[in-house]
Amino acid sequence: MSFDFTTAPDRRGTGSLKWDKYAGTDILPLWVADMDFLSPPCVREALARRVAHGVFGYTQPRAETIEATLAWLRDRHGATAEADWLVWFPGLVPALNVICRAFGASGDEAIALTPVYPPFLTAPAFSNLKGVSVPLALEGDRWRVDPVRLEAAFTPRTRLLIFCNPHNPIGRVFSEAEVAEVAELCARHGALFCSDEIHADLTFGPSRHFCALRMSGAAAARAITLMAPSKTFNTPGLACAFAVIPDPGIRRTVREAARGIITEINAMGYVACEAAFRDGEPWRQALLDTLRGNRDFLYEFTAREMPELRLRPMEATYLAWLDARGLDLEDPVGFFEKGGVGLFDGKLFGPGGEGFLRLNFGCPRPRLEEALRRMKTALDRR
Ligand SMILES: Cc1ncc(COP(=O)(O)O)c(C=O)c1O
């Protein structure tokens, strides 16, 4: 089956966060994490059928949606979950915030491994928790968790650790041993292990993603796994995500913290989720081929044409973490915006992010080529 990843839909005028930031300019937006691809045909067709029905009342997940989700967890991730372990959210950012609110009181602490997706740093603060950043270590060209530094970060007030696997922005897929090591440290210190796996279906291989739901013992009992179809199938605007929480007590605490804040979520989100998980695998495989091609092009182009921007091996996501420290630019984002490309500023990703830029390569190749040409021209003119 062939799918179209070459047409670049014009997203201007659709209220797109990514494109509206630069409305009225000639800046190509490669910042926020959604893709400039159409969603899979199976998703668009299911949504069209639902729209044709014409009634959009308060909606719960249908049994079929839950079945498709549990089957995806089982078949793709080798994880067994039960229907009532699923807690639905309009996004993983609200889920992170509810979890911080549920498990921490003012002055308690939440650990994140940095650089990391910025809401991992803001969610604790919004609930008056102290965010504790533990920088990831760079060993040669590979980022890894530093267990000694991590262990030292736990205090009697540590309530949770928010883990990102695959990790946005460094693109690592942590191994089973690495996941187990972090989760066991959490268990030993009585902290919750909260694993955000929104990028789990965007791995390039050969490393295989290890879903936290596959853990056993004490570490598994105090774990929450966060997932969503939205990054993979390009549906974040449909606001549908879920937490998988095996422990009934933890589940109850999360549901109570969400009461009155998270109500029924988007009817269209459930439709897209079900269709994507049930019928979207061939499209996902084709997407991965396209993204692998873009990633390899990005590797080659930066190495050949812009060696002052360092790119380390990426195992997952369509988000490249460019090391621009060698350029010694005061305002790297402003510099490339002047050159016609909108990137995400690494310093927003916490300690260790200063001097880096995040580039979203989830777009048709000609758009990526144009953006990289513009970046090279800006650097050549410097
Ligand atoms: C690690 C991670 N978690 C959560 C999100 C956003 O989740 P949502 O759109 O479901 O709130 C992103 C978006 O890029 C992400 O990278």
The ligand as a Gaussian input file, in Angstrom:
#p B3LYP/6-31G(d) Opt

LIG

0 1
 C        7.373000      13.919000      25.647000
 C        6.119000      14.632000      25.298000
 N        5.049000      14.527000      26.101000
 C        3.873000      15.157000      25.818000
 C        3.763000      15.930000      24.675000
 C        2.478000      16.641000      24.383000
 O        1.418000      15.869000      24.679000
 P       -0.087000      16.339000      24.461000
 O       -0.173000      17.036000      23.136000
 O       -0.806000      15.037000      24.505000
 O       -0.402000      17.233000      25.611000
 C        4.848000      16.069000      23.821000
 C        4.743000      16.917000      22.645000
 O        5.662000      17.136000      21.913000
 C        6.041000      15.396000      24.134000
 O        7.114000      15.483000      23.338000

